[in-house]
Amino acid sequence: MVTLSRIYTRTGDHGKTRLVDNSVAAKTDARVEAYGLVDAANAAIGLALALDDGTVLSPKIRSALGVIQNELFDVGADLANPLATNPEWEPLRTVQPSIDRLEQWCDEFGDELPTLRSFILPGGNPVGAQLHVCRTAVRTAERAAWRAVESYGTQASEDPKTTPGGVNELAIGYLNRLSDLLFILSRAANRAGDEASDEVLWVPGGERNAEAPQRHHR
């Protein structure tokens, strides 16, 4: 259990922060940027849950998002902990079963949706629209994590004091699958209300006219 007795520490006032392995990194470091954006994505999911009045998201979806919020803390801790061959303590790492569960949820919640014939314009009801924001936030975090890979690679360091360790690719794989799932959940949310909440399909430029956008009806 983590105990937070004091929120401010004054240790980050000079543009530096400590990673999970206690090494020092600049706050502009690619690794720090990646786990910071994971935190932002987690907050976006929290807002989606707060916007739901109980009529949009099913209990199963709310439960899944609760699990995901916890696992995003794991992902952030993983990205903040350089890989080492012989760590002093057992590290918290993203594991393949968590990714497998995201894929299972993609199948479970996606099978109930109609086939898409075009891309979707982000929007719909407030919960569905916010889940689109969540999807893009996770994609942003994923791209930042790959930039960290460009800086540090994916290999464990035998001597972290001289050579920084790399990034766990499973953490990035989790973000990739999560963005897919959030797209599916945004569709599910936008099909939970009345007809006015139906998702709106993208109409390419050459096909658009002065009429209202085409809604994707049930």
Secondary structure, 3 states (H helix, E strand, C coil): CCCCCCCCCCCCCCCEEECCCCCEEECCCHHHHHHHHHHHHHHHHHHHHHHCCCCCCCHHHHHHHHHHHHHHHHHHHHHCCCCECCCCCCCCCCCHHHHHHHHHHHHHHHCCCCCCCCCEECCCCHHHHHHHHHHHHHHHHHHHHHHHHHHHCCCCECCCCCCCCCCCHHHHHHHHHHHHHHHHHHHHHHCCCCHHHCCEECCCHHHCCCCCCCECCC
